Amino acid sequence: MRTVKEKTKKDLKPKDNVKNIPKDELVLIIQDLEEEMKMASLKLDFESAAKIRDQIQFLEGVSD
C-alpha cells in the first residue's frame, strides 16, 4: 500500500484539489519532487525536469 506522499506525488495533477493535503506533507512532497527534478536534469531529461518544475510551482502556490 502506498503512503499518502507516494500516492499524491505520483497522481498529482493541476486540477486536483491538493488544499486538503497537510502542510507538512506538502513540504515533503515538494522536497522529493525537487530531488527528482535534479536527477532528471543530471540525466539530461529536461522535459521531465520541466514537468516536475511545473508541479513544484503549482504546489508552492497552493501552500502559500
C-alpha positions as a printed Julia matrix, in Angstrom:
64×3 Matrix{Float64}:
  0.0    0.0     0.0
  1.36   3.42   -0.97
  1.72   6.2     1.57
 -0.19   9.45    1.12
  3.01  11.11   -0.06
  3.72   8.45   -2.68
  0.15   8.47   -3.92
 -0.05  12.26   -4.04
  3.27  12.69   -5.81
  2.51  10.02   -8.41
 -1.08  11.05   -9.1
 -0.67  14.81   -8.84
 -2.46  16.81  -11.5
 -3.03  20.58  -11.52
 -6.79  20.13  -11.5
 -6.69  18.09   -8.28
 -7.69  19.7    -5.01
 -4.47  19.49   -3.03
 -5.55  22.04   -0.45
 -6.61  19.12    1.75
 -3.03  17.83    2.0
 -1.45  18.77    5.34
  1.26  21.44    5.01
  3.97  19.22    6.48
  3.13  16.53    3.93
  3.18  19.13    1.15
  6.66  20.25    2.18
  7.92  16.65    1.98
  6.32  16.16   -1.43
  7.96  19.34   -2.74
 11.35  18.24   -1.38
 11.02  14.86   -3.08
  9.99  16.48   -6.35
 12.97  18.86   -6.2
 15.27  15.86   -5.83
 13.59  14.11   -8.77
 13.92  17.27  -10.86
 17.65  17.45  -10.11
 18.09  13.79  -11.05
 16.21  14.29  -14.31
 18.43  17.26  -15.14
 21.56  15.26  -14.42
 20.29  12.61  -16.84
 19.69  15.41  -19.37
 15.99  14.62  -19.31
 14.97  18.26  -19.42
 11.4   17.59  -20.49
 10.76  15.55  -17.35
 12.59  18.11  -15.24
 10.35  20.86  -16.63
  7.2   18.88  -15.86
  8.39  18.3   -12.31
  9.27  22.01  -12.0
  5.71  22.86  -13.02
  4.34  20.52  -10.34
  6.58  22.14   -7.74
  5.44  25.63   -8.73
  1.82  24.54   -8.54
  2.29  23.04   -5.08
  4.17  26.07   -3.84
  1.26  28.23   -4.97
 -1.15  26.02   -3.02
  0.98  26.09    0.12
  1.1   29.91    0.27
